[in-house]
Every structure is written in C-alpha cells, then in structure tokens.
Amino acid sequence: MKKGEGVYNVVVIGAGTAGLVTAAGTAGLGGRVALIERNLMGGDCLNFGCVPSKALISSARLIQQIRESEKWGLDQLEPQFAKTSCKKFCDRYRQPCRGSQDQRRRERSLFHQ
C-alpha cells in the first residue's frame, strides 16, 4: 500500500508538541498515522513562541550586562539589537530542536518528503 492511501488508525491535525507525541505514540504501537501540519513542523512553541522568545530574552540579558559593564571596571558600551543577526541567532537556537524532531519522525516512519 502506498503512503497516503488506505485506512489510518489516527489522523493528527497539528504537528506541535501534542500532535507529535500522539503521532509517535500511535506509530510506536503499530498504528497507521496521518500527520497534518499546515505550517512548520514543531508548532508555535518551537517556531514562534517559547524557543524564539528564550533566544531573545537571552540576548536582552546579555545586552543589559554589557550596558552595566562599568560595575566591573570595564568601559561602558551601548549595544543594540541587529534584527538580521538576531534572527540568525534564533534560527541557530531553534535548529537542534527541529533536527531532533525530524530524526525521531524518520525513525518512526512519520516523516514523508
């Protein structure tokens, strides 16, 4: 039987945390799973919410430490956010999570290219 044809035991809508766990659990028990995601795998937390927010918060804390550098006997600097660099940092911060999810889906035959 070809992928995409036949009967599925479970159809999961949304590849966020709950959807991925449900799909992986069902597949692990031998069920056929259809996983539907209209946007990026990993859901809002990985792509727009929790993970990017933590990367930005980390950058903001570092900027504040640099601004307070005189407390430590260093010259004061005025660092600024660089949007392009900040986006690249967020992408790097998020990539290990996305890569490990892709690997787990391949191992469980949940990933169709």
Number of C-alpha atoms within 10 A of each C-alpha: 5 5 8 10 7 8 10 11 12 15 15 16 15 20 21 18 15 14 20 22 12 18 24 21 14 16 19 13 8 11 14 19 21 19 19 13 15 9 11 14 19 21 19 17 13 20 20 14 11 12 18 22 15 14 18 16 12 11 16 15 11 13 17 12 13 18 16 16 14 12 11 10 8 11 11 13 12 9 12 8 11 8 9 8 10 15 14 11 16 19 16 13 16 19 14 11 13 16 11 11 17 16 13 14 17 12 12 16 14 19 14 9 3
